[in-house]
């Protein structure tokens, strides 16, 4: 290997493997299981619709982000008093609409630019907040979009099933943010953020996608999103295509495993625990896609993937984003200590989530 590639090339390959490990694992898993069953998987129409909806959601959010509107709203959160509460609460509510990943990509760099010595705790609280907030809506994260579409769940029923999780963790996280003492910002930086004229159009397109996800509007109306991006704003097309390929491959991998193993998980506790624990190793997105093929108990799977987003760095892709943004920032130090804090608070939330599920189950 050393003779074949130069040092910069090896570093690029290593960085790609590290950054796209989930994509590579999904492709490898699809190929291996297809060889074992001696055939390619059959993709259902629902599978393709989920991938398409995720793509339109990513394009709409990327367009809104490129227009400067999300960045402007994020900078408004740092102004005035109760900065920790506003940044953490903003991450919670923003993740419900623009997904947990985007909320962190916008808010964590803003947090790291503040003049405070509590950046580490603020970033960790924001990571916990987006995992809790995004769980509440069908479009808050990729696995929710899949569950909502795959099981044909009514919007009110979906929200009601996971509302106790989001509500209780919102209160706990906001209490923690209130107890964190940081210097309130008085500096005004609104003038540095420019909002593009296309922000209104992208906001309308995002609403179209959300209404289509909720089945208020037909799926066909979302074609306006890629068409507008192609014709008027190609910046919106700069999305994570690797995530779409990962979704597609995991659909095939799950179908192959179902054919090879053919069991069914009947007990809801098993579904919840297995999905939560599997998320700690492979992230909650692929864990959800895999277990959905083996169980009709979507409520337990929704809870398992939501609780599983806490804990390890790979429990949720949002965790990795927050951790990388912090440890790669030039103004931060002691990445090992930050990692220990991240894991400590993350696993505290993870075990609280486990206990909350069983308490609610036994009292229901």
N, C-alpha and C positions, 0 to 999 in steps of 0.2 A: 504493500500500500504506500509506503514512504517513497518508493522509487517511482511509482506511477503518478503521484500527485504532489504538487508543491505545497508548502506550508499554508499559504493563503487559501488554496483550493481545499485542503483538508479541513481548515477552519470553517469554510463556507458549508462544506458537506456536514460537518458536525453540528453547526448551527441550524441547518435545515432539518436534520434528523431530530434534534432537540425540540425545535419549534413545531414540527409537523408529525410528532410521534403518533398521535391519534389517527391522523390520516393514513400514515404508512401501516399502522396496525390494522385498520379497517380493510385496507386493500389486501394485505396479506391474509387476514382472516377469511375474507370472501373467496380468495383464490384457493386456499387450503381446504375449506369446507366444500367448495364446488368440486374439487378433485375427489374428495372423500365420497360424495354422493353421486359422482360421475355425471354431473349436469349443472347447468346454471339455474339460479333461483328464478322464480316467477315474481315479478314486481306488480303489485296491485295498483289499481287506479288511485286508491287512497294514498299509497306510498308516494306516487309521483305528485299528487296534489300537495302533500305536505312539503316536499322539496321545493315545489314551485312557490308555494305561499311563503316559505322561509326566504327564498330568493327575493321575492317582491318586498317583503318586510325589511330585509337588509338594505335593498336599494333605496327604499323610501326613507329609512332612518339615516343612511349615509348621505343622501341628498339634503336632508334637514340639517345634519351635522355640518356639511360643507357650506351651507348657506350662512352659518355663523349663529343661528338662533339658539341652538342648544348651548353653545359656548357662552353666549350672552347671558342666558338664564343661569348658568352655573356661576358666572362671575357675580351676578346679583346676590347669590347666596352668601358670599363671603363678606358682604357689606354690613356694617352695623354690629349690634350686639348678638350674643348667643351664636357665635360662628360655628362652634362644634355641633350644636343642635341642628342648625340650618343645613350644614353640609351633610350630616348623617341622615337627617330626615329627607333632604333633597335627593340623596342617593336612593333611599327607599322608594320614594314616589316616582322618581324619574325612571327607575328600572321597570316599573309596571308597564310603561308605554314604549320606551326606546330600547328595551332589553338590558339585562344586567351588565353585559360586557361594555356596551356603549356608555352607560352611566359611569362606569369606572374609568374608562378611557378619557372621559371629559373631566371628571371631578378629581381623580387622584393627582394628575399633573397640577391642577389648580391648588390642591392642598399642599403639594410639595413646594409650591412657590411662596407659601406663607412664611411670615417671620415668627415661627413658634418652634419650641423644642418638643412638642407633642405630636409631630407629624406621624410617627409610627402608630400610635394608638388611633389617631383619626383615620388613617388608611385601613387599619384592621376593622374598625367599626363600620366603615363604608363598605368593605367587602362583605361583612356579615349582613349589613342592611340591604344590599342589592340581592343577596341570596334569599332573604326573607320577603322582600318586596316583590321581586319578580315572580315568586311562587304564586301570587294571588291572582294573576290574570293569565288567560290562555296564550297571550303573546308576550309575556314577560321574559321568557327564555325558550330555547329551542325544544326542550323536552316537553314543556307544557303545551306548546303548539301541536306537537305530535300526539300527545295523549288526548287533547281536546278533539282533534280531527279524527284520530284513529277509532276512538270509542263513541263518537257522535254524542258528546255530552252537551247538555243544555248549559248556557252561560251561567245562570243563577245557581245551578246545581254544582258546577265546577267551583265557583267562588265560595259557596257555602261549605264545600268539603274541605277546603284548605284554609279558610278564613281564621280559624282558631290558631293555626300555626303562625300565620303572618301577623295577626293582631298581638299575640302574646310576645313574640320576638320583637315586634316593633316597640312595645312598651319597655321591654328589658334593654334593648339597644339604645333607645332614647334616654333611659335612666342613666345608662353608662356614659352616654355623651354629655348629659347634664353634669355628671360628676367630674368629667375631665376639664381641668382648668387650662384654658388657652387664652392668649391675648386676643381680644376682639380687634377686628380690622377697621381702621378708619380711612384707609387709603382708597381713593376713587379711581377705578381703572376702566370705567364704562366706555370712555372714548376710544380705547385701544381695540375694542371689539366691534367689528363691522358686520352688520346684518345684510346679507345679499337680498336683492329684489325678488329672488326666486323662493325665499323662505315660505311665503304664503302658499305657493303652489305645492311645494314639498309637504307642507303641513296638511293640505287637502288630500294629497296622494296617500299620506300615511293614514289619514282617517278612512279613506276608501279601503285600504288593506285591512285595517282593524275591523271595520264593519263586515268585510268579506269573511274574515276569520270567524266572526261571531254569527255568520250566516244570515246577516241582515240584508246584505247585497249579494248578488250572484258572483261567483268566482271570476267570471269573464271581465268584470269591471277593473280588476287589478292589472289587466293588460296595459292600462294607461300608464302604469308606473314605469316599466321598462321602455315603453315607446317614448315617453317624455324624456327619460334619461338619455336615450340614444339620440333623439332629435335636438334637445335643448341643453342638457347638462350631463355630460359624460363623466364628470367627477363622481356622480352617484353610482356609477358602475364599478367603482373600486371597492369591491366588497370581498369578504372572505370566501372565495370559491372553494377553498379546501374544506370548509365546513359543510358545504353542499355535497361535495364528493364523499365526505365522511358519512353523512346521513345516508346517501344512496347506497354506499357499500355496507353500512350496518343493517339497512333493511334487508339486503341480500343475505348477509351473514346470519341474521336472526331467522330468516326463512329456512336457510340451510340447516341450522341447528335444530329447528323445530322438526324438520324431516328426519334428521339423524337420530335425535333423542326421543321425540314424540311424547314427553311427559306433560302434565298439566299441574300447575301450582294451585291447589284448591284453598289452602288455609291462608287467610289474610295476614296473620302475623308472620308467616314465612315469607310472603311477598314483600311485606314492609321491611323486615330485617335483612333479607337477601339483597334487595335493591339498595338499601342504605349502606350495607357493608361493601357491596360490589362497587358502589360509587367511590368509596375510599381508594380503590385501586385503579379503576379505569375511567372515572368521572361519571357524573350523573346522566349525561346525555346518552352515551352508549349503553349504560346499564338500563335506562328506561326503554330504549329501543329493543334490547334483547329480551327483557322480562315481559314486555307487552305481548309477545307471541305465545307466552306460556300461561297467561292468567286473564280472567275476565274482571279481576278486582282492581279497577283503575284507581279507586280512592286510596287503597294501601300503597299502590305503586307511586301515586302522586306524592303521598307523604314520605315514602321511602326515598324518592329522588330529591325531594326538598330538604329533608333532614340530612341526606347524604351529601348535599352541597356544602355543608359545614365539615370541619375536621381537616383532612389532609389537603395539601396544596393542589392535588389533582381531583379532589372531590367535586369541584366545579371549575370550569375554565375561567370563571370570574376570579377565583382565588389565585390562579396562576398570573392573571393579568395584573392584579393588585400587587402581588409579591414581586413580579418582575419590574413593574414601574417604580416601586420603592427602592429595590436593591440596585437598580441600574441608574438611579438618579445621583448626580454628582454631589448634592448637598447632604445626602444621608450617609450615615456611618453604621458600623457594627451590624452587618447583614445577618450574622449568626444569631445575635441577640434578638433581632427583629423576627427571624424565622421561628425562634422558640416562642416568642410572644404570639405570633400568628397562629402557630399550631396549638398553643396552650388555650387561647381564647376560642379558637375554632373547635377544638375537641370538647371544651366546656359547653359550647352551643350544641354540638353534636349529641352529647349524652343528655342534655336537657331536652333536646328534641325527641330522643328515644323515650325518655320518661314521660314527656307530654303526650305522645301518641298512646301509650299504654294506659295512662291515667284517664284520658278521654274515652278510650275504648271501654274500660271497665266501668266508667260512670255513665256511659250512654244507655 
